[in-house]
Amino acid sequence: MESRLVQLSSLGQKDKGPAFIALVHEIIARPDQSAVAQDIHALVDFVVNQESVGLVVGRQVLSELVKVLGEGQIADPEIRKRVVKDTIDTTQPKIVSFEEQVSTLRFQLADILEEEEEWSEAARVLMGISLDSGQRCVDSEKMRVYVRIVRLLLEDEDSVQAETYFNRAQLLVHSANDKEILLQFKLCQARISDYSRKFLEAASRYHELSYVAEIDEEERRHMLMAAVTCAVLAPAGPNRSRVLASLYRDERTAELPTYNILSKMFFDHILRSAEIKEFEATLKPHQLAKIAISSNDRLASATHDDDLTSSSEPAASTRTGPTTVLDRAVMEHNLLASSKIYNNITFRGLGALLDLAPGAAETMARKMIEQGRLRGSIDQVDRLIWFQGNREEDDAQGKAGGLGEVVETEDTGAPFTKRWDAQIRVTAANVESIVQHLTGRGLVKTGTVHG
């Protein structure tokens, strides 16, 4: 091969290009493909590094090789992958002279690696493309590459590096007109919010994408399920309640395996361990991430618990806080749900409900009250948490969101009076219903009462 290359380099400048190109086709067309990679390496190394060949001829030969490789004329995928990778490595020192050809080869190598599900390796190959040079200064092309890198990195759950390239793509989103790229960008945005534990934002974006008609129906179903999962994992409070209401109103969620936990969370029902275990099986690894308890929270829990050691009540839990993202979401939800049931609750009682130490339960309630996610107050002398009577207001907000009609009620004064009156009305209505049922079946006879 070396003597053949030297012989071709001695030809006239006009004849060199066609001669080397003919040699490329000759090597690839051989019936025995075992030496193709070795001979192509020798050819590329010669035309790139030998001054006698010239830059113009070198570009012509490389362009032809890139075209041949792109057309798949090398049938064996392993040989093709080796040739592409070796050509990139050989040409890389002269990247300034052969930038366009090397960039095209990198796209080809990324395609090969993506087919083999080598996601991170494919992303690193694309990262090596110089997008800031004069030859590739089109913003839409840059964004396409950045979005592809983000998508590949997220496949391997490398959310930290993916966010870096997502931020670069975000600066160019204004210049994108391709619907497919914009949809991929929005999906990456939702997935990065998911990985960053911004679950409310992720749920909203997933839900929005689940309505896009251009996306395959099965993919839309996956996005809807992801929206429900993120809504369940989101911090309990008014914002999550609005997202849950939006998802609960969506008729498609009734067909999802996570519909049971969605409905229970929407209606503020307390979740049981069996339901949590079933939901946990549907989560991805990053959604089961461990969370650390701050030293201040651990100290506060221990301090309060020391004061309760003399209590005659049964031994309380010793857990000082949630251990996973799901654990925290469920505890906060159950705390919010208990505020709809009780007027007040002791630290120990709340700890028993949440499977937390009494001090840790008080710490969680305090944080939620401070953040405006729970309405109530804490009496540390009596070790009580008082919940504000806002159930009627919450019901009205839910109904105004499209779940029913808002019924105006008479203002009877304090919130506890409203609650008491409502309980009396419900009890009286239930008694009346029972009496009518028994009367209809002839089990109760109505008559005049004589004094």
C-alpha positions, 0 to 999 in steps of 0.5 A: 500500500505504501508504494502505491501511495508514493506512486500516486503522489508523483502524478500531476496535480490534476490527476492526484485527486481522481487517482486517490479517490479511485483507490478509496473505492477500490479498497472498499470494494474488495471481497475480503474486508479484513484489511479495509480498516488498515488500508483506509488508515494508511490512505488517510494518514498519507493524504492528510500529513504528506505535503506532496499531496496538497490540501485541496486533494486531501479535502477531495479524498476525505470528502469522498470517503465521508460520502462512501461511509455515509452511504453504508458501502462498508457492510460490516458495522464493526469495520465501518465504526472502526474506519470512522473512528480511526479517520477522526483520530488521524485527522484531528491534529489537522482539524483546522484544514478538515473541519467540515469532513471531521464534523460529518464523521462525528455525526456518523459515529454518534449515529452508530453509537446511538444505535448501540445504545452507547448514549454517553459516548455518543454525546461526547463525540458530538461535544467534540464538534466545533460549533462556534467556527465560521463554517457552523455558525447557524443558530438552528444547527447549533441548537439541534446539536445541543438538544441531541447532546442533552437527550443522549446524556439524559438517557444515561441519567447524567442530568448535571452535564445535560443541564449545561448543554440545555442552558446553551440550547435555551439561548438559541430557542428563539431562532428555532423554527423546526417543530420537531426540535422544539418538541425535543427541547420541551421534553428535555426541559421537562426531564431536567426539571424532573431530575432536578426535583422541580417536580411541580414544574416537571408535572406541568410540562409533561402534562402540556406535552401529553396533549401534542398531537404530533407525538406518538400516542404511546409516548403521550401516555408515558408523558401523562404518567410521568406528569402524575408521578411528578405531581405525587412527588411534588411538595404538598401545598396549594400549588400541588393541589392545582396540578393534581386537580388539572390531572384528575380532570383529565379523563385519560388518567383513569386508565393509568396504573397510578390513578389510585394514588392520584385520586387519593392525593387529590381528595386529601385521603391519608395514604397507606403503606401498601399503596405507597409500595405499589407506587414506588415500583413505578419510580425511576432511580433518581425519584428514589434518591436519598435525602439528607437530614440537616443537623439543625433538624436532627438536633431540634427533633432530639431536643423535643423528644427528650422532653417527652421521655417521661410520657406514659404514652406508648413509645414513639417512633425514633425516625428523625425525618424522611429518607427519600423523595417519595418518603418526604412527599407522602409524609407532607401529604399525610400531614396536609390530609390530617389538617382536613380531619383534625382541629388539632393534634399533639406532636406525638399523635402526628409523629405516630401518623407519619411514623416520625419522632414527635420532634421531627413531626413538629419540625415538618409541620413548622416548615410547611407553615413557614412556607405557606403550604399548611395553615395552622399554628404551633403551641409548643407549651402544650405540644399541640399543632392547631389547624385553621378551619379552611376546608370550605375555602379549599372546597370552593377553590377546587370546585371553581377549578371545574370540579363542581358548582360553588354553593354560597353559604351563610356567614355564621361567624367563626370558622369553628362555628361554620364547621360545627354547623356543617357537621350538624347538617350532614348528620341530620341529613344522614339520619333523615336518609336512614329513616326514609330508607327504613320507612320505605321497607316497612321497618319503621311506622310513622304515627302520632306521638301522644303526650 
